[in-house]
Amino acid sequence: MTAPPTESTRATLLALATVFLGQALQANNGNGSPEAWQFLVATLVVSALAALGKPWSPLEGLGDVAPVLVLGVGLAIQFAQLVTHPPGYYIRPIPGFREFFAVVAAAAVVSGAALATRPVLGRYHGPVLVGLFAVAAWWVVRASFPPSIDVFLFQQESSRALLSGQNPYTLTHPNIYGGTAFYGPGTADSRTVFIGFPYLPLSLLLALPGWLLAGDYRAAQVVACGLAAAAMLVPRQGRLPLLAVATLLFTPRMFFVIEQGWTEPFGIALFALLLVAVVRESRFRWLALGLLVAWKQYTVFLLPLAALLFPRPLDWRAYGRLVLGAVAVATVITLPFFLWDPAAFWRNVVQFQFVQPFRIEALDFPAWWVSLGHPPFDVVPWMLGSTAIALLAVLLRAPVGPSGFAAASAFVYGAFFAFSKQSFCNYWWFVLGMIACGLAACQVERAPDTRQPALSDR
């Protein structure tokens, strides 16, 4: 009987990428800095090897030992940082940090217990880990209400407008920054931002329950992170998925992402659900992919990447049905909002994104170049060129299957964000989430048992 294929090399590389990228975001809250850029380079190199490299026989023979070791060291570093650095930027202790630290300490113990060959808590290990995260994340939501960031204002007011029957794409907002450095020409003055909701409508629809039930849409994002973690535990069994979940949920800037109210937790939840649909060979894969494509503007790259979900030779008809079904889902969700006011929709969802200014504090290579004293340049050709090269490379060389698809997606989006004109913590956390999902989906054998058999067994 042929042994099932293993992916120990890819799992080890993805584990390294997860830890490296977490440290890049920790260095300066997802902004650029010499340390952050160095970790970013390491992340991209390791991600490229995970997506395009070949298995290395010494690692394959170790089973899950190497990725577990990497994640164990990474978790030790992450939990140390969580208790020595503020979890967010606008946190007001309620009444102090002891409750948050107590939950984090419990999560550290549970995460450490996942290093055992068999989960100490059995089938309850994952739910306990997710529950501890939810408690800590909700503490952060309560302690940071309201965060002084325009994304929070956009989401809250758009939720309020939609429930009152008003088009969220026709709104304007007060300029909480008092300047226009963060906005493109014609989109704001010192008092007003002439933009309503800047994302695709599914992002707002997913945020709406949090605003409706808790008065803060970020409650829905906490649920989304828990849903993503639960989905990550479905494809494979064992300690590796548990450690991947722990590394993602307690990456040092995880709670900063929750505090700021960025929409990426919804994207990772949908990405994880897509991998579950693929692993389970669900006939509703088109629905999962369609929801992901409908979530945010840049997810369009996932349509060609979806070819990696099929074995070779590629069944073009099956791939075509998947893509057409996904496009249909995205269209059904998005079209009513477009027809509500086409001009407003175009101005918010498309035009606003293209006129956004270059940000020198971003965590990307153009900002790094300028920080070294070089003049700014037109980043669009570099961004599109690097993305096209990465996309072509993975379509030609990346392995097929759930983990190969996730690794390839992380590499392509890494190339896209690395040459963007403004890439911050939320964009890179989305990449980190894809890497962690791919790690959880890797098919890796348990560590080989090297113990000598007892005399009674001989």
Backbone hydrogen bonds, N-H to C=O, Kabsch-Sander energy under -0.5 kcal/mol:
donor,donor_aa,acceptor,acceptor_aa,energy
7,E,443,Q,-2.0
11,A,7,E,-2.5
12,T,8,S,-2.3
13,L,9,T,-2.3
14,L,10,R,-2.8
15,A,11,A,-2.3
16,L,12,T,-2.1
17,A,13,L,-2.5
18,T,14,L,-2.4
19,V,15,A,-2.0
20,F,16,L,-3.0
21,L,17,A,-2.6
22,G,18,T,-1.8
23,Q,19,V,-1.8
24,A,20,F,-2.0
25,L,21,L,-2.0
26,Q,22,G,-1.7
27,A,23,Q,-1.8
28,N,24,A,-0.6
29,N,26,Q,-0.6
30,G,25,L,-1.4
31,N,28,N,-1.9
32,G,361,E,-2.7
37,W,33,S,-2.9
38,Q,34,P,-1.6
39,F,35,E,-2.1
40,L,36,A,-2.2
41,V,37,W,-2.3
42,A,38,Q,-2.1
43,T,39,F,-2.3
44,L,40,L,-2.5
45,V,41,V,-2.4
46,V,42,A,-2.4
47,S,43,T,-2.7
48,A,44,L,-2.2
49,L,45,V,-1.9
50,A,46,V,-2.3
51,A,47,S,-2.2
52,L,48,A,-2.5
53,G,49,L,-2.2
57,S,55,P,-0.6
59,L,56,W,-0.9
60,E,56,W,-2.2
61,G,57,S,-2.1
62,L,59,L,-1.2
63,G,60,E,-1.1
64,D,445,E,-0.7
65,V,62,L,-1.5
68,V,64,D,-1.9
69,L,65,V,-2.4
70,V,66,A,-2.3
71,L,67,P,-2.5
72,G,68,V,-2.4
73,V,69,L,-2.2
74,G,70,V,-2.6
75,L,71,L,-2.8
76,A,72,G,-1.9
77,I,73,V,-2.0
78,Q,74,G,-2.7
79,F,75,L,-2.8
80,A,76,A,-1.6
81,Q,77,I,-2.0
82,L,78,Q,-2.2
83,V,79,F,-1.3
84,T,81,Q,-0.8
85,H,81,Q,-1.2
92,R,143,A,-2.3
94,I,96,G,-0.7
101,F,97,F,-2.9
102,A,98,R,-2.3
103,V,99,E,-1.9
104,V,100,F,-2.4
105,A,101,F,-2.6
106,A,102,A,-2.0
107,A,103,V,-2.4
108,A,104,V,-2.3
109,V,105,A,-1.9
110,V,106,A,-2.4
111,S,107,A,-2.8
112,G,108,A,-2.5
113,A,109,V,-2.1
114,A,110,V,-0.9
114,A,111,S,-0.6
115,L,112,G,-1.6
116,A,113,A,-1.4
122,G,119,P,-1.4
124,Y,121,L,-1.9
125,H,122,G,-1.5
128,V,124,Y,-2.3
129,L,125,H,-2.0
130,V,126,G,-2.6
131,G,127,P,-2.6
132,L,128,V,-2.3
133,F,129,L,-2.0
134,A,130,V,-2.5
135,V,131,G,-2.1
136,A,132,L,-2.2
137,A,133,F,-3.2
138,W,134,A,-2.4
139,W,135,V,-1.8
140,V,136,A,-1.8
141,V,137,A,-2.3
142,R,138,W,-2.4
143,A,139,W,-2.3
144,S,140,V,-0.9
144,S,141,V,-0.6
145,F,142,R,-0.8
149,I,147,P,-1.9
152,F,149,I,-0.6
153,L,149,I,-1.4
154,F,150,D,-3.0
155,Q,151,V,-2.4
156,Q,152,F,-2.6
157,E,153,L,-2.4
158,S,154,F,-1.9
159,S,155,Q,-2.0
160,R,156,Q,-2.2
161,A,157,E,-2.5
162,L,158,S,-2.5
163,L,159,S,-2.0
164,S,160,R,-1.0
165,G,162,L,-1.4
166,Q,161,A,-2.9
170,T,167,N,-1.6
171,L,168,P,-0.8
173,H,193,V,-2.5
175,N,191,R,-2.4
176,I,174,P,-1.1
178,G,175,N,-0.7
183,Y,180,T,-1.4
187,T,184,G,-1.9
189,D,192,T,-2.6
193,V,173,H,-3.8
194,F,187,T,-2.2
194,F,192,T,-0.6
195,I,193,V,-0.6
197,F,168,P,-1.0
202,L,294,A,-0.7
203,S,200,L,-1.1
204,L,200,L,-0.8
205,L,201,P,-2.4
206,L,202,L,-2.3
207,A,203,S,-1.4
208,L,204,L,-1.8
210,G,207,A,-0.7
211,W,207,A,-1.5
212,L,208,L,-2.6
213,L,209,P,-2.6
214,A,210,G,-2.2
215,G,211,W,-1.3
216,D,210,G,-1.3
219,A,216,D,-2.1
220,A,217,Y,-1.3
221,Q,217,Y,-0.8
222,V,218,R,-1.9
223,V,219,A,-1.8
224,A,220,A,-2.1
225,C,221,Q,-2.2
226,G,222,V,-2.0
227,L,223,V,-2.5
228,A,224,A,-2.6
229,A,225,C,-2.4
230,A,226,G,-2.4
231,A,227,L,-2.4
232,M,228,A,-2.1
233,L,229,A,-1.0
233,L,230,A,-0.6
234,V,231,A,-1.4
242,L,238,G,-0.8
243,L,239,R,-2.5
244,A,240,L,-2.3
245,V,241,P,-2.4
246,A,242,L,-2.5
247,T,243,L,-2.5
248,L,244,A,-2.0
249,L,245,V,-2.9
250,F,246,A,-1.9
251,T,248,L,-1.3
254,M,251,T,-2.8
257,V,253,R,-1.9
258,I,254,M,-1.8
259,E,255,F,-2.6
260,Q,256,F,-2.4
261,G,257,V,-1.0
261,G,258,I,-0.6
262,W,257,V,-1.1
266,F,263,T,-1.5
267,G,263,T,-0.8
268,I,264,E,-2.2
269,A,265,P,-2.0
270,L,266,F,-2.1
271,F,267,G,-2.3
272,A,268,I,-2.7
273,L,269,A,-2.0
274,L,270,L,-1.9
275,L,271,F,-1.9
276,V,272,A,-1.9
277,A,273,L,-2.3
278,V,274,L,-2.0
279,V,275,L,-2.8
280,R,276,V,-2.6
281,E,278,V,-1.2
282,S,277,A,-3.0
285,R,282,S,-1.0
287,L,284,F,-0.6
288,A,284,F,-1.8
289,L,285,R,-2.7
290,G,286,W,-2.2
291,L,287,L,-2.4
292,L,288,A,-1.7
293,V,289,L,-2.5
294,A,290,G,-1.9
295,W,291,L,-0.5
295,W,292,L,-0.9
296,K,292,L,-0.7
299,T,296,K,-1.5
300,V,297,Q,-0.9
301,F,298,Y,-1.1
302,L,299,T,-1.8
303,L,300,V,-1.6
305,L,301,F,-1.6
306,A,302,L,-1.3
307,A,304,P,-1.7
308,L,305,L,-2.2
309,L,306,A,-1.8
310,F,307,A,-1.3
316,W,314,L,-1.2
319,Y,315,D,-2.5
320,G,316,W,-2.6
321,R,317,R,-2.4
322,L,318,A,-2.1
323,V,319,Y,-2.4
324,L,320,G,-2.8
325,G,321,R,-2.3
326,A,322,L,-2.2
327,V,323,V,-2.8
328,A,324,L,-2.2
329,V,325,G,-2.1
330,A,326,A,-2.5
331,T,327,V,-2.3
332,V,328,A,-2.5
333,I,329,V,-1.9
334,T,330,A,-2.2
335,L,331,T,-3.1
337,F,334,T,-0.7
338,F,334,T,-1.7
339,L,335,L,-2.8
340,W,336,P,-1.2
341,D,337,F,-0.9
341,D,338,F,-0.6
345,F,341,D,-2.6
346,W,342,P,-2.6
347,R,343,A,-2.2
348,N,344,A,-2.1
349,V,345,F,-2.9
350,V,346,W,-1.6
351,Q,346,W,-2.5
352,F,347,R,-1.6
354,F,350,V,-1.5
355,V,351,Q,-1.6
356,Q,353,Q,-0.6
359,R,421,K,-2.6
360,I,358,F,-0.6
362,A,359,R,-1.4
363,L,423,S,-3.0
364,D,362,A,-1.2
365,F,418,A,-3.0
368,W,364,D,-1.7
369,W,365,F,-2.7
370,V,366,P,-2.2
371,S,367,A,-2.3
372,L,368,W,-1.0
372,L,369,W,-0.6
373,G,370,V,-2.0
374,H,369,W,-1.4
379,V,377,F,-0.8
383,M,379,V,-2.9
384,L,380,V,-2.8
385,G,381,P,-2.6
386,S,382,W,-2.7
387,T,383,M,-1.8
388,A,384,L,-2.4
389,I,385,G,-2.4
390,A,386,S,-2.3
391,L,387,T,-2.6
392,L,388,A,-2.5
393,A,389,I,-2.4
394,V,390,A,-2.2
395,L,391,L,-2.1
396,L,392,L,-1.6
397,R,393,A,-2.2
398,A,394,V,-1.8
401,G,308,L,-2.7
405,F,401,G,-2.8
406,A,402,P,-2.3
407,A,403,S,-2.6
408,A,404,G,-2.5
409,S,405,F,-2.5
410,A,406,A,-2.4
411,F,407,A,-2.0
412,V,408,A,-2.5
413,Y,409,S,-2.6
414,G,410,A,-1.9
415,A,411,F,-2.2
416,F,412,V,-2.1
417,F,413,Y,-2.7
418,A,414,G,-2.2
419,F,415,A,-0.9
419,F,416,F,-0.5
420,S,417,F,-1.4
428,W,424,F,-2.0
429,W,425,C,-2.5
430,F,426,N,-1.6
431,V,427,Y,-1.4
432,L,428,W,-2.6
433,G,429,W,-2.5
434,M,430,F,-1.9
435,I,431,V,-2.3
436,A,432,L,-2.5
437,C,433,G,-2.4
438,G,434,M,-2.3
439,L,435,I,-2.4
440,A,436,A,-2.4
441,A,437,C,-1.4
442,C,438,G,-0.6
442,C,439,L,-1.0
444,V,442,C,-1.0
450,T,448,P,-0.7
457,D,454,A,-1.6
458,R,454,A,-0.6
458,R,455,L,-1.1
